[in-house]
Amino acid sequence: MFKKLNLNLLGRSQMSTVLVQDRMRRLVDSGLRGSCRPAALTSKLKKRAKEMDDPTLTAMERVFFGFADKTRLKILKLLAGQELCACEVMAALGLTQPTTSHHLGIMERAGLVATRREGKWVFFRLADPRVETLLAKGTALVKGRP
């Protein structure tokens, strides 16, 4: 049914390309992608991938990294209610000062939180109201799963 590939004489990069082409051919042959040619399907997919804006993806990666920690999510939920000093975050979550600063710094670089200085005190708040919306949508997505 499927022909066996002899990959012994190929380098790693060539082997990967041959394996991908073989998989694409098998996918098309299965009828799951209609009656297109494997090369046409590959070309279409590569075109879609090139259309992705790299600076936007980099910014998105930074933002999602800001969300990608349970402690940071807790801090964001606290800040959704009000502006807080770092010591208030520490007290609420039982965190050390270095840990709190680390997480707040990540979220500040991600554009999720903003600061306001008042004398020696630094207060943190959500940088954009849409952050609270994202938290709510993320919670709804997770709670909607079985």
Secondary structure, DSSP 4 states (H G I P E B T S, - for coil): -PPPP--TTS-HHHHHHHHHHHHHHHHHHTTTTTT--HHHHHHHHHHHHHTS-HHHHHHHHHHHHHHSSHHHHHHHHHHHH--EEHHHHHHHHT--HHHHHHHHHHHHHTTSEEEEEETTEEEEEESSHHHHHHHHHHHHHHHT--
